[in-house]
Amino acid sequence: MQWSQLRQRVQELFAESVKGRVELRSTGYRHAHDGEGRYWITVDGEEIVNIPRWYNWVLGPDYVLQPNAAKEFADYAALFAKGDFGNALLQYLSLSIDDVLHSDNVVVQALGMLDRRVGKRRLIAFDSKCSHPLVRLFYRLRCDAEDIAVSDHIATIGSLNPRHPIWPGSASKEEKNEKRRLGAERLDAAKKTRKRRPLLARLHRGEFTKDELDTDVAAAIHAGFEQVDDRDTMLAVLRLIESKSKLLKSAIHARGVVELCKNATRWLRPIDQWMPKTHNPNRQFFSLARHLLAIYDVPLFMDQAWLRGTALQQAWFILIGQGKNIQTADNLPVPLTKKMAHHFLEAPAAYSIEAAFRWGQTIVLGGDRRLADAIRETRLVEDFRDNDFWLSVIRFFVRNPMLDPVHIQPIVDYLWNQRYEPRIAFVERGIARELGPEQPNLSMRGRTVHSLLRAVDEWHRRLGRETAGGRLQWHKSAIRDFKFIEGSEQAKNMKVWRIRELLSGQELIAEGRRMSHCVASYANSCHKGICSIWSMEVEADDGIEPLVTIEVNHKRKEMCQVRGKRNRLPTDKEKDILRRWATKEQLVATILAR
């Protein structure tokens, strides 16, 4: 999941009393090594938590160890490296509120203090005395915002200054000396295992065990030597690649090279004839894999078969490279039609191989990139059971293009829960039994967007999650309403075209009813400022006629949806009026060219 989406979903769960005051931020350093960058958290614009590389945070500026030495103290300090912080946010989104409040993960528990699912009673009952300072800080922030009395031991913002990280206790002189000794030992070990050229020869001779290696690159190459029969050929290949490219500088590419070496009997060309034309390691690997194993074009996303995939996916890569149809491959997760197989190969480069199958299905069934991207964020790219049912779900989404994509993941989660998740029910006092799923034979037949969203809202309320947004209101956007007068008094054919913004959940509901589509599902997105919804009407002497509903994405300032009654597409005349508005307000309107 992209960072922007992850941050948005986490901050959406914050209570209204603290929403906008606490922000999660991230940056990566250009041209830096993998993982370098930082996360930080601000309260009212003030930075209170800084999470850069290991040693800067865990031990502070006056005590520097190598990153691996600092890892020993990470659990004690309950703080995270850059990747682990993102994983903590994903974990937070996947847990029930009870699990969040009792989590051993400091970031997860701290975010729970801001969660709108935590009510006043839970806050009053929560004992924060033994909690990490970050948890206590967010607890106090929430209690202050909601006028809940707290004791004086709670942390303040100043106590979490990123230059002076808080420790649960101060270390003794002996403990500090031991930390320095461990750091020195690890530094010595690093000198033996981080220089790639001599490392290759030493790994080839078997001088290191797996436990003695302190870099992921060394571990990947060591695993490669353990898995091949001809270690001498492997050494020669790795030396050649090390001399020509950057592919042995990162663990992910080193693993890919090892996987290619394990398939050396299938190579179509000598490896010494390969010459990279770029310094970008991703493009270098793209070039190497196709030089060795492909005659025909192979899509970029298929490189993941070697970088993090399975032997089965590697076989698919080779089959495509030989010019054969992916339909003929073994053990595909879903059956593909000829058109689906064609669109599978055209999936975006950022997609996983699993997501590419859903891309092929979505495009063939009439969906677009926006729908495919939303489906990509659901569990449908992880589990491919009941293909016919989920195809009917995708068709449902395609038939309702005015459904806000933010609802697609909750709908999928709801359908999944109803069909597959077992229930726990008390059959007698104190006796609970596991029952089957609530609706194991659930189907999409006869369902409407409104009935499905009501069912999802009811399910969420039972889980203590979200509420419906019919009473929401929001401020007008910076985009102005539009009016265009056509015709003349002399000809007595004047018409007035108007485009106006809808500014409440009730207005969206009314628009959806008169246009017979599901624009009401956009209430939460409009309230959060993600997009705005507009209605175009034309007035003549016989009255006012509603024409189309328009969605405008605020970040891109782009007109991304235009639908009339029952989701019909706009007419040429309507497109002409919309282009006039887009020109006046400087909106991107590529959708009108379709």
URVENKA-V429754 format. One record per backbone hydrogen bond with DSSP energy under -0.5 kcal/mol. NH is the residue of the N-H (numbers start at 1). CO is the residue of the C=O. Records with the same first field share a line. If there is no record, write none. Layout:
BEGIN
NH=CO / CO
END
This chain:
BEGIN
6=2
7=3
8=4
9=5
10=6
11=7
12=8
13=9 / 10
14=11
15=114
18=15
19=15
21=18
22=18
23=21 / 42
25=40
27=38
29=36
30=28
32=29
36=33
38=27
39=51
40=25
41=49
42=23
43=46
44=21
45=21
46=43
48=41
49=41
51=39
57=53 / 54
58=54
59=55
60=55
63=60
65=63
69=66
70=66
71=67
72=68 / 69
73=70
74=71
75=71
77=73
78=74
79=74
85=81
86=82
87=83
88=84
89=85
90=86
91=87
92=88
93=89
94=90
95=91 / 92
100=96
101=97
102=98
103=100
106=104
109=105
110=106
111=107
112=108
113=109 / 110
114=111
115=111 / 112
116=13
118=115
119=117
123=119
124=120
125=121
126=122
128=126
131=128
135=132
136=132
137=133
138=134
139=135
140=136
141=137
142=138
143=139
144=140
145=141
146=142
147=144
148=143
149=147
154=151
159=156
160=157
161=158
164=161
176=172
177=173
178=174
179=175
180=176
181=177
182=178
183=179
184=180
185=181
186=182
187=183
188=184
189=185
190=186
191=187
192=188 / 189
193=189
194=190
196=194
199=195
200=196
201=197
202=198
203=199
204=200
205=201
206=203
207=202
212=209
213=210
219=215
220=216
221=217
222=218
223=219
224=220
225=221
226=222
227=223 / 224
228=224
231=229
234=230
235=231
236=232
237=233
238=234
239=235
240=236
241=237
242=238
243=239
244=240
245=241
249=246
254=250
255=251
256=252
257=253
258=254
259=255
260=256
261=257
262=258
263=259 / 260
264=261
266=263
267=264
268=292
273=270
274=271
281=279
284=280
285=281
286=282
287=283
288=284
289=285
290=286
291=287
292=288
293=289
294=290
295=321
296=321
302=299
303=300
304=301
305=302
306=303
307=303
308=304
309=304
314=310
315=311
316=312
317=313
318=314
319=315
320=316
321=317
322=318
323=320
324=319
328=325
329=326
332=329
341=337
342=338
343=339
344=340
345=341
346=343
347=344
351=348
356=352
357=353 / 354
358=354
359=355
360=356
361=357
362=358
363=359
364=360
365=361
366=363
367=362
372=368
373=369
374=370
375=371
376=372
377=373 / 374
378=375
381=378
382=379
383=379
390=386
391=387
392=388
393=389
394=390
395=391
396=392
397=393
398=394
399=395
400=396 / 397
403=400
407=404
408=405
409=405
410=406
411=407
412=408
413=409
414=410
415=411
416=412
417=413
418=414
419=415
420=416
421=416 / 417
423=435 / 436
425=423 / 433
427=425 / 431
428=431
431=428
432=430
433=425
435=423 / 433
439=418
440=437
442=439
447=444
452=448
453=449
454=450
455=451
456=452
457=453
458=454
459=455
460=456
461=457
462=458
463=459
464=461
465=460
472=469
474=503
482=499
484=497
486=484 / 495
492=488
493=488
495=486
496=539
497=484 / 495
498=537
499=482
500=535
502=533
505=472
508=504
509=505
510=506
511=507
512=508
513=509
514=510
515=511
516=512
517=512
521=518
522=519
523=520
526=522
527=523
528=524
529=526
530=525
531=525
532=552
534=550
535=500
536=548
537=498
538=545
539=496
540=543
543=540
545=538
547=536
548=536
549=563
550=534
551=561
552=532
553=558
554=530 / 552
555=530
557=553
558=553
559=588
560=551 / 558
561=551
563=549
564=568
565=547
566=515
567=564
568=565
575=571
576=572
577=573
578=574
579=575
580=576
581=577
582=578
583=579
584=580
585=581
586=582
587=582
588=557
591=559
592=589
593=590
594=591
END
